[in-house]
């Protein structure tokens, strides 16, 4: 029973790790697009893009901190 519990925990951790990785990839794509918009000629677009960049960077940092600490 212990082995099943351990392997199910390992499986859950693997899936969580994959999810974090996939989310970071999606956030990186959005961050790149938003970063390009920070140089837009329209100042309103620049301001909104900067807000988006900040939010995406914050979300990326949260994902990085959510990793299980290495023992």
N, C-alpha and C positions, 0 to 999 in steps of 0.2 A: 504494500500500500504506500509506503514511503517513496519508493521509486516512481510510482505513478504520479504522486503529488509533486515530486521534484521535476519529472519530465514535463508535466503539465505547466509548471512554473517556468521552466526553461522555454517551452513553446510560447507561452504568453509573452515572455521577455523578448524572444526573437521577433514575434509579430509586432510588439510595441516598438522595438528598435527599427524595424522595417518601416513602420508608419511614421516615426520621427524622421527617418531619412527621406521618405517620399515627400513629407510636408516641407522639409527644408529645401528640397529641390523645387517644389512649386513656389515657395516663398522667394527663392533666389530668382526665378523667372520673373515674377511680379516685381521684385525689387529692381531688377535690371530695367524693365520697361518704365517704372516710375522714376528711376534715376535719370533716364534719358529725357523725361518730361520736365525735369527741374531746369533744363536749359531752353525750354520753350520760349518763344517770343512773347507770349501773353503772360503777364505777371500773375494773373489769377490762376492760370494753369500751373505756374511755378510754385505758388503757395500751396495749392492742393496736392501737387506732386510731392512736395517736401513733407507734408503731413502723412501722406501714404508711405513714403520712405521711412519716416520715423516709426510708424506703426508696424511696418513689416520687419524692421530691424529689431524692435522690441519683441515681436512674436518669435523671431529667429533665436534671440537670446534666451527666451523662456524655454524653447525646445532644447537648446544646448544644456541649460541648467537642469532639465528634467531627466537627463541621463542618469542611470544608476552609478553611484560612485564606485570606482575601482578599489577593491580591498587588497 
